[in-house]
Each structure stands twice: as C-alpha cells, then as structure tokens.
Amino acid sequence: MQKPILLGVEGESQKLIEEFNAGLCFEPENENDFIQKLMIVKNNSKLYEEYVLGCKNFAAHHDRKKLAEEMYNLLISIKTK
C-alpha cells in the first residue's frame, strides 16, 4: 500500500520496521505516544516520503512469490545431493 507504518508493538516486528525505515513504532496501548508519532509523520513530508520508500523496499524484500521460489530452489538443491 506504500503507506508509512505506525506500529504499536515491540520486538521482531519493530526491528523490521526500523530496519527498512518503513515507519514509526509507538509504545503499545499508549494513545499519547501514538498521536505524537502520527503527528511526526503527518507534519514532515520528507520523512513521509522516506517511509513510503522504506515500505516499497520492505514489500519487495518480503514478496511471497520470491520467498516461495527461494524455498523451492533450496529444497530442490537438498533433494539432488
């Protein structure tokens, strides 16, 4: 969808959002933190565009067809050994 992500979780998902610069994470169940992060994205068009690009990169890296093909090729290489 190429929209910056606002994510209210911590852990692996947060690491992925940060790794791909695809949006901001806020403290889970913290309405004030959510609104603060939302306003950061809303009021900074340059940052918004950076997150859009990050979302594109994130989606390309996690394309299900590409991942399935990689898994298939791995299984084929194991079978032929």
Number of C-alpha atoms within 10 A of each C-alpha: 7 15 15 24 19 18 17 17 13 12 7 9 13 17 12 13 21 15 12 18 20 27 25 19 21 20 14 12 10 10 12 11 15 19 12 12 18 18 11 14 19 12 10 10 11 10 17 19 16 16 24 20 18 23 22 17 16 18 15 11 12 10 11 11 9 12 12 11 11 12 12 12 12 11 11 11 10 9 8 6 5
